[in-house]
């Protein structure tokens, strides 16, 4: 009898308790505006996304390096249901022991991850967010999209936007780079400070940079949050940008600058 009472209580709790899992919600103008404001701001000033995390080999899970990076972006308004994001991003590898900026790995020169520009269009189409991404230069200018995989969810009072990306890109040497990436953006409407209100968790699995070893696969995991200005970016990344990569101190000014960057 006691067992039956316990079981009945559990069933009652399962029936009456609110769902704790999140459901995908359709995009409308309000959700679209929430996404745009979170990702790139209102267009009055640039927004900075600062990221830090680790690089691991797969499948053994060896820590290869630490990583820091930024994505700095500005908004170009096109229409009520369509905007363009002009951004650039840079991610640098750090020594796993000293946490200094790496210049070589096992004697091989390091190439950090650098995007001088990206042009990203976000459009509201029906109840979906559609994205297009243009990057590269010369004959390697590439436009990815339309992408429909960015999902919106409500988690308590927060919004979560999940964007899985499946990549298979040709490389100049004739090989093909394959990877899976996932972006989980979190918006906490109750907060006012950008680092508390806007956060991002990013993972990548796939082919590693060649200096880690030819044909090696690995995982990058980054925790990110939004900032208002370069002065808020932690070291050593801020000093590296100011002294070694000044282009990344600001987002692209306009489409004319991007046209120049697209030339060989």
C-alpha positions in Angstrom: 0.0 0.0 0.0 2.8 2.4 0.9 4.5 1.8 -2.5 1.2 2.5 -4.3 0.8 5.8 -2.4 4.4 6.8 -3.4 3.8 5.9 -7.0 0.6 7.9 -7.0 2.3 10.9 -5.5 5.1 10.8 -8.2 2.5 10.5 -11.0 0.6 13.5 -9.5 3.8 15.6 -9.4 4.7 14.6 -13.0 1.2 15.6 -14.1 0.9 18.9 -12.3 4.5 20.2 -12.2 5.4 22.8 -14.9 7.6 21.6 -17.8 11.3 22.3 -17.0 12.5 21.7 -20.6 12.4 24.3 -23.2 10.3 24.3 -26.3 11.2 25.8 -29.7 9.2 28.9 -30.3 8.4 30.4 -33.7 10.0 33.7 -34.8 7.8 36.8 -35.0 8.8 40.4 -35.1 9.4 40.6 -31.3 11.6 37.5 -31.3 13.5 38.6 -34.4 14.1 42.0 -32.8 15.4 40.3 -29.6 17.8 38.2 -31.7 19.1 41.3 -33.6 19.5 43.4 -30.5 21.3 40.6 -28.7 23.7 39.7 -31.6 24.6 43.1 -33.0 23.0 45.8 -31.0 20.9 48.8 -32.2 23.4 50.2 -34.7 24.4 53.2 -32.6 27.7 51.7 -31.6 29.7 48.5 -32.1 29.3 45.5 -29.9 32.1 43.2 -28.7 31.8 39.5 -28.0 34.8 38.3 -25.9 35.5 34.5 -25.8 37.8 32.3 -23.8 38.2 28.5 -23.6 40.2 25.4 -24.5 41.4 23.4 -27.5 41.4 19.6 -27.1 42.5 16.8 -29.3 40.0 14.1 -30.2 39.3 11.3 -29.1 41.9 11.3 -26.3 41.0 14.8 -24.9 44.5 16.1 -24.5 44.6 19.8 -23.8 46.5 21.4 -26.7 46.1 25.1 -25.9 44.0 27.8 -24.4 42.2 30.3 -26.7 40.9 33.8 -26.5 39.1 35.8 -29.1 36.7 38.6 -30.0 34.0 39.2 -32.6 33.3 43.0 -33.1 30.2 43.9 -35.1 28.0 46.8 -36.2 24.5 46.9 -37.5 23.2 48.1 -40.9 19.4 48.4 -40.9 17.7 47.4 -44.2 14.1 46.9 -43.4 11.9 46.0 -40.4 12.4 42.4 -41.1 15.9 42.4 -42.5 19.3 43.7 -41.2 23.0 43.3 -42.1 25.8 42.6 -39.6 29.3 43.8 -40.5 31.8 42.1 -38.3 35.3 40.8 -38.0 36.8 38.3 -35.6 40.1 37.0 -34.3 40.9 34.1 -32.1 44.4 33.5 -30.7 46.0 30.3 -29.3 47.6 30.5 -25.9 50.3 28.2 -24.4 48.6 25.7 -22.1 51.3 26.2 -19.4 52.3 29.9 -19.5 49.1 31.2 -21.2 51.2 33.4 -23.4 50.3 34.0 -27.0 51.7 31.0 -29.0 54.0 31.7 -32.0 55.0 28.1 -32.7 53.7 24.6 -31.7 56.3 21.8 -31.7 58.5 24.1 -33.8 55.8 24.8 -36.4 54.7 28.4 -36.9 51.2 29.2 -35.5 48.5 30.7 -37.7 45.8 32.3 -35.5 42.1 32.4 -36.7 41.5 35.7 -38.4 38.4 36.9 -40.3 39.1 40.5 -41.6 35.4 40.8 -42.3 32.1 39.0 -42.5 28.8 40.2 -44.0 25.8 38.5 -42.3 22.2 39.1 -43.3 19.4 38.2 -40.9 15.9 38.1 -42.3 12.5 37.2 -40.8 10.7 35.0 -43.3 7.4 33.7 -42.0 8.1 32.2 -38.6 11.8 31.5 -39.3 15.1 33.4 -39.0 17.0 33.1 -42.3 20.8 33.9 -42.4 23.3 34.5 -45.2 27.1 34.8 -44.5 29.6 36.2 -47.0 33.4 35.9 -46.3 36.7 35.4 -48.1 38.5 37.3 -50.8 39.3 37.1 -54.5 38.3 33.8 -56.1 37.6 32.4 -52.6 34.7 34.7 -51.7 32.0 32.4 -50.3 28.3 33.0 -49.4 26.8 30.4 -47.1 23.0 30.2 -46.9 20.2 30.5 -46.8 20.4 29.0 -43.3 17.3 28.1 -41.4 18.7 26.2 -38.4 18.9 29.0 -35.8 16.2 28.0 -33.3 14.6 30.2 -30.6 13.6 28.8 -27.2 12.3 30.2 -24.0 14.0 28.9 -20.8 12.3 30.5 -17.8 12.5 34.2 -18.3 15.5 33.8 -20.6 15.7 33.4 -24.4 18.1 30.8 -25.9 19.1 30.9 -29.6 20.8 27.8 -30.9 22.6 27.8 -34.2 24.2 24.5 -35.4 26.5 24.8 -38.4 27.7 22.0 -40.6 30.8 22.9 -42.6 32.5 21.3 -45.6 34.7 23.9 -47.2 37.4 23.5 -50.0 40.9 24.7 -49.1 43.5 26.3 -51.4 45.6 23.1 -51.3 42.8 21.1 -52.7 41.7 19.4 -49.5 38.4 19.8 -47.8 37.8 21.1 -44.2 34.9 19.5 -42.4 33.6 20.6 -39.0 30.5 20.9 -36.9 30.0 24.1 -34.8 27.2 25.1 -32.4 26.4 28.5 -31.0 24.1 28.8 -28.0 23.3 32.5 -27.3 21.5 33.4 -24.0 19.5 36.5 -23.4 18.6 37.4 -19.8 16.1 40.3 -20.0 16.3 41.1 -16.3 20.0 42.1 -16.5 21.4 45.5 -17.6 25.1 44.9 -17.8 26.0 43.4 -21.2 28.2 40.7 -19.9 25.3 39.5 -17.7 22.5 40.0 -20.2 24.1 38.5 -23.3 26.2 35.3 -23.2 27.3 32.7 -25.7 28.6 29.1 -25.5 30.4 27.8 -28.6 31.7 24.4 -29.5 33.5 23.1 -32.6 34.4 19.5 -33.6 36.3 18.8 -36.7 39.6 19.1 -38.5 42.3 20.9 -36.5 44.7 23.6 -37.7 47.6 21.8 -39.6 50.3 22.9 -37.0 48.6 20.6 -34.4 49.3 17.7 -36.7 48.2 16.7 -40.2 44.7 15.1 -40.3 44.2 15.6 -36.6 40.7 16.2 -35.2 39.8 18.2 -32.1 37.3 20.2 -30.1 37.2 23.9 -29.3 35.0 25.0 -26.4 34.5 28.7 -25.8 32.5 30.7 -23.2 31.6 34.2 -24.4 29.9 37.4 -23.3 29.2 40.8 -24.8 31.1 44.0 -24.0 30.7 47.6 -24.9 34.2 48.6 -25.8 37.7 47.3 -26.5 39.0 48.6 -23.2 36.8 46.0 -21.5 38.5 43.1 -23.3 40.8 41.1 -20.9 44.5 40.6 -21.5 46.5 39.3 -23.2 44.0 39.6 -26.0 43.5 43.4 -25.8 47.3 44.0 -25.9 47.7 41.6 -28.8 45.0 43.4 -30.8 46.4 46.8 -30.2 50.0 45.8 -31.0 49.7 42.9 -33.5 46.2 43.1 -35.0 45.0 46.8 -35.1 42.5 46.0 -37.8 40.4 44.2 -35.2 40.1 47.2 -32.9 36.9 48.2 -34.7 34.3 46.5 -37.0 34.3 47.3 -40.7 33.4 50.9 -41.4 31.1 50.2 -44.3 30.7 48.2 -47.5 33.4 50.1 -49.3 36.0 48.9 -46.8 34.7 45.3 -47.2 35.0 45.6 -51.0 38.7 46.5 -50.5 39.2 43.6 -48.2 37.7 41.2 -50.7 40.4 42.0 -53.2 43.4 39.7 -53.5 
